[in-house]
């Protein structure tokens, strides 16, 4: 890893990165309200990206566009990736998400734990870092706003470098 990336990572190594998405109901309001709720889980002020309107990726035909964002929070003492994941799933339920078994179905709130410091996991319940985060513009674009020099565990390039090298045709629109 490059020395500058390593030192930049030291400022974010204790953060948890959560991707937010919504494509049912008032998606903008859902994401904004979820950001406020995530701030309550953080031991320090959160870092928040812009909101982005994105086309659905790997979703059923006819799925509405998403509103996406990314939040970096400071886990409270004793928090683990697993305990934070349970809180994220409970928050999704509070916002009306019903898991039907249909992959990537439209939903009022989707919260993905992208990374939790330098932790790695590969269990039935949780894979860290998120296994497709480095391939998705709707994750990398907002993540690059708040942590461009972050090197996700298992990667050798920064988020900004991954974004620049991304070969997808995904189109994102920053919302005001």
C-alpha positions in Angstrom: 0.0 0.0 0.0 1.3 3.5 -0.8 2.5 5.4 2.2 0.1 8.3 1.6 -2.8 5.9 1.4 -1.7 4.2 4.5 -1.5 7.5 6.5 -4.9 8.6 5.1 -6.4 5.3 6.1 -5.3 5.8 9.7 -7.8 8.7 9.9 -10.7 6.5 8.8 -9.6 3.1 10.1 -11.9 3.4 13.1 -15.0 4.4 11.1 -17.9 2.3 9.8 -19.2 3.1 6.3 -22.8 2.6 5.6 -24.4 2.9 2.1 -28.0 4.1 2.1 -30.5 3.6 -0.7 -34.2 4.0 -1.2 -36.5 3.6 -4.2 -40.0 3.3 -2.6 -42.1 6.1 -1.1 -40.4 9.5 -0.6 -36.9 8.2 -1.3 -35.2 11.6 -0.5 -37.0 11.9 2.8 -36.3 8.2 3.6 -32.6 8.7 3.1 -32.4 12.0 5.0 -34.3 10.5 8.0 -32.1 7.4 8.0 -29.0 9.6 8.0 -30.4 11.3 11.2 -31.0 7.9 12.8 -27.5 6.7 11.9 -26.0 9.8 13.5 -27.6 8.6 16.8 -25.6 5.4 16.5 -22.3 7.2 16.2 -19.9 8.1 19.0 -18.8 11.2 17.1 -20.3 13.5 14.4 -21.0 11.6 11.1 -19.6 12.3 7.7 -22.3 12.4 5.1 -22.1 12.4 1.3 -24.4 14.2 -1.1 -27.6 12.5 -2.1 -27.4 10.9 -5.6 -30.2 9.7 -7.9 -29.1 6.5 -9.5 -30.5 3.9 -11.9 -31.3 0.5 -10.3 -28.5 -2.0 -10.7 -29.3 -5.8 -10.7 -32.9 -5.1 -9.8 -36.1 -6.5 -11.2 -37.4 -4.9 -14.4 -39.4 -1.8 -13.9 -37.7 -0.9 -10.6 -37.8 2.8 -9.8 -34.6 4.9 -9.5 -32.8 5.0 -6.2 -31.6 7.8 -4.0 -28.3 6.8 -2.6 -25.9 8.3 0.0 -23.0 7.2 2.2 -22.4 7.8 5.9 -19.2 7.3 7.9 -19.9 6.8 11.6 -17.8 6.2 14.6 -18.8 2.9 16.3 -19.5 3.2 20.0 -17.3 1.3 22.4 -18.0 -2.4 22.3 -19.8 -2.2 18.9 -18.9 -5.0 16.5 -19.7 -5.3 12.8 -22.3 -7.9 13.8 -24.0 -5.7 16.4 -24.1 -2.8 14.0 -25.5 -4.9 11.2 -28.4 -5.9 13.5 -29.1 -2.3 14.2 -29.1 -1.5 10.5 -31.5 -4.3 9.8 -33.8 -3.1 12.6 -33.7 0.4 11.1 -34.7 -0.9 7.7 -37.7 -2.6 9.3 -38.7 0.6 11.1 -38.8 2.3 7.7 -41.1 -0.4 6.3 -38.7 -2.8 4.6 -40.1 -6.3 4.2 -37.7 -9.0 3.1 -39.7 -11.0 0.6 -36.8 -13.1 -0.7 -36.9 -11.4 -4.1 -33.4 -10.2 -4.8 -32.9 -6.4 -4.9 -36.7 -5.7 -4.9 -37.7 -2.1 -4.5 -37.6 -1.0 -0.9 -38.1 2.1 1.3 -34.7 1.7 2.9 -31.6 -0.4 2.2 -28.6 -0.1 4.5 -25.4 -1.9 3.6 -22.4 -2.1 5.9 -19.6 -1.4 3.4 -16.7 -1.5 5.8 -16.1 -1.5 9.6 -12.6 -0.1 10.1 -10.1 -2.7 8.9 -12.3 -5.7 9.9 -12.9 -8.5 7.5 -15.7 -11.1 7.7 -17.0 -13.9 5.5 -19.9 -15.5 7.3 -23.5 -16.4 6.2 -24.7 -13.2 7.8 -22.0 -10.7 6.9 -19.2 -10.2 4.4 -16.8 -7.3 5.0 -15.8 -5.3 3.2 -19.0 -5.4 1.1 -18.1 -7.8 -1.7 -19.3 -5.6 -4.5 -18.6 -2.1 -3.1 -15.5 -1.6 -5.2 -17.5 -2.4 -8.4 -20.5 -0.1 -7.9 -20.4 3.6 -8.9 -23.5 4.3 -6.7 -21.3 3.3 -3.7 -17.9 4.6 -4.8 -19.1 8.1 -5.9 -20.6 9.1 -2.5 -17.8 7.3 -0.7 -15.3 9.3 -2.6 -16.8 12.5 -1.3 -16.2 11.6 2.4 -13.2 9.2 2.2 -11.4 9.4 -1.2 -8.2 8.1 0.3 -9.7 5.1 2.0 -8.3 1.8 1.0 -10.9 -0.9 1.6 -9.6 -4.1 3.2 -8.4 -6.4 0.5 -7.9 -3.6 -2.0 -4.7 -1.9 -3.0 -6.2 1.2 -4.6 -7.9 4.1 -2.9 -11.7 4.7 -3.3 -10.8 7.6 -5.6 -8.6 5.4 -7.7 -11.2 2.6 -7.9 -13.8 5.2 -9.0 -11.5 6.6 -11.7 -10.8 3.1 -13.0 -14.5 1.9 -12.9 -15.6 0.6 -16.3 -19.4 0.8 -15.7 -21.9 2.9 -17.5 -23.9 3.7 -14.4 -25.2 7.3 -14.4 -25.6 9.3 -11.2 -27.2 12.7 -10.7 -26.2 14.7 -7.6 -29.3 16.0 -5.8 -29.4 19.5 -4.2 
